[in-house]
Amino acid sequence: MADQDEAPKVAVRCKSSHPERAAYAAALARTLGLPFAGDVNGPYPLLLVVTDERLELLQPGSTEGPAYCDLTGGAFGYRRSQPLRRELLARAVGFKGKALNIIDMTAGLGRDAAVLALLGCHVAAIERHPVVFALLEDGLRRAREADTTSTLTERLTLIRADACDYLDELAGVALPDVIYLDPMFPERTQSALAKKEMRLLSRLLGREEDAGRLLDAALRSGCHRVVVKRPLHAPHLATSFVRVPPLEFRGRSARFDAYFSHTNARTAGPLS
Ligand SMILES: C[S@@+](CC[C@H](N)C(=O)[O-])C[C@H]1O[C@@H](n2cnc3c(N)ncnc32)[C@H](O)[C@@H]1O
């Protein structure tokens, strides 16, 4: 896991005049162990801002807008209005109309997990970073309030944990049909960091170098199908067991590498 001490410092700020939002902001700062910046931007590289409607992460002084979890409107609203079964992600996880049980080891801002839940799958979305988790919880709360159907919110469960520890605790019992992971891509390429949200997350999280550990844990779990999202031209994630995925799904900017149980640690020995 990346050393959280090296991550840029974040403070909580309240931009709402509603007393209950101010109380929420103060409580959030206490829970997350972050300074409370009140109305001033302060010297903090990043701010977690409580507005009237939502929680957002922003870089003070930047012309870029904030990052927040939006599972109903904006770009995601457009994405979810399209036929989701045609998404490469749906094909990569092997969705054929039957609801799958899926663990998303890298929930982030929850969009991939939400697509899978909207398809009807049951998704446990795991996020280890407390600030990202707070954004995610806030997004799911708003989705709950806005959604007329409960397809998404009933099927998506958020879990704050290190996903490798979580899988270790499953210890082969109640394995999901699919484990999905979309690790941060450490190399600074245009395609990897093109999106504002990813740039802000990258500032928050610092360099995360342990993507191989995630894949290792997923393969060791014994899960039948493990799917890894990568930038289109990125190298495959290497583990001590597998170097090349047996199946790839290539899109315009992303690629999904699929690994199956016969390549995992329980049936194959380590590569020499
Ligand atoms: C690229 S983002 C995922 C974006 C996500 N697929 C989406 O659709 O919004 C990667 C996320 O994985 C999280 N992460 C990385 N390693 C993790 C681990 N071992 N356990 C849980 N979360 C982890 C990071 O904190 C980050 O929020």
Ligand as a Chemical Component Dictionary entry (heavy atoms), coordinates in Angstrom:
data_LIG
# 
_chem_comp.id                   LIG 
_chem_comp.type                 NON-POLYMER 
_chem_comp.pdbx_formal_charge   0 
_chem_comp.three_letter_code    LIG 
# 
loop_
_chem_comp_atom.comp_id 
_chem_comp_atom.atom_id 
_chem_comp_atom.alt_atom_id 
_chem_comp_atom.type_symbol 
_chem_comp_atom.charge 
_chem_comp_atom.model_Cartn_x 
_chem_comp_atom.model_Cartn_y 
_chem_comp_atom.model_Cartn_z 
_chem_comp_atom.pdbx_ordinal 
LIG C1  C1  C 0  -8.313  4.127  -10.649 1  
LIG S1  S1  S 1  -9.238  4.187  -9.175  2  
LIG C2  C2  C 0  -10.635 3.186  -9.564  3  
LIG C3  C3  C 0  -11.664 3.924  -10.371 4  
LIG C4  C4  C 0  -12.972 3.159  -10.455 5  
LIG N1  N1  N 0  -12.860 1.968  -11.253 6  
LIG C5  C5  C 0  -14.117 4.022  -10.972 7  
LIG O1  O1  O 0  -14.838 3.551  -11.870 8  
LIG O2  O2  O -1 -14.311 5.138  -10.456 9  
LIG C6  C6  C 0  -8.333  3.109  -8.108  10 
LIG C7  C7  C 0  -8.817  3.110  -6.644  11 
LIG O3  O3  O 0  -8.375  1.912  -6.019  12 
LIG C8  C8  C 0  -8.080  2.183  -4.678  13 
LIG N2  N2  N 0  -7.179  1.118  -4.191  14 
LIG C9  C9  C 0  -5.906  0.874  -4.582  15 
LIG N3  N3  N 0  -5.415  -0.184 -3.925  16 
LIG C10 C10 C 0  -6.406  -0.629 -3.109  17 
LIG C11 C11 C 0  -6.497  -1.700 -2.167  18 
LIG N4  N4  N 0  -5.453  -2.515 -1.929  19 
LIG N5  N5  N 0  -7.653  -1.878 -1.508  20 
LIG C12 C12 C 0  -8.715  -1.054 -1.737  21 
LIG N6  N6  N 0  -8.682  0.007  -2.594  22 
LIG C13 C13 C 0  -7.537  0.203  -3.273  23 
LIG C14 C14 C 0  -7.427  3.557  -4.727  24 
LIG O4  O4  O 0  -7.483  4.188  -3.442  25 
LIG C15 C15 C 0  -8.273  4.262  -5.790  26 
LIG O5  O5  O 0  -9.339  4.951  -5.203  27 
# 
loop_
_chem_comp_bond.comp_id 
_chem_comp_bond.atom_id_1 
_chem_comp_bond.atom_id_2 
_chem_comp_bond.value_order 
_chem_comp_bond.pdbx_ordinal 
LIG C1  S1  SING 1  
LIG S1  C2  SING 2  
LIG S1  C6  SING 3  
LIG C2  C3  SING 4  
LIG C3  C4  SING 5  
LIG C4  N1  SING 6  
LIG C4  C5  SING 7  
LIG C5  O1  DOUB 8  
LIG C5  O2  SING 9  
LIG C6  C7  SING 10 
LIG C7  O3  SING 11 
LIG C7  C15 SING 12 
LIG O3  C8  SING 13 
LIG C8  N2  SING 14 
LIG C8  C14 SING 15 
LIG N2  C9  SING 16 
LIG N2  C13 SING 17 
LIG C9  N3  DOUB 18 
LIG N3  C10 SING 19 
LIG C10 C11 SING 20 
LIG C10 C13 DOUB 21 
LIG C11 N4  SING 22 
LIG C11 N5  DOUB 23 
LIG N5  C12 SING 24 
LIG C12 N6  DOUB 25 
LIG N6  C13 SING 26 
LIG C14 O4  SING 27 
LIG C14 C15 SING 28 
LIG C15 O5  SING 29 
# 
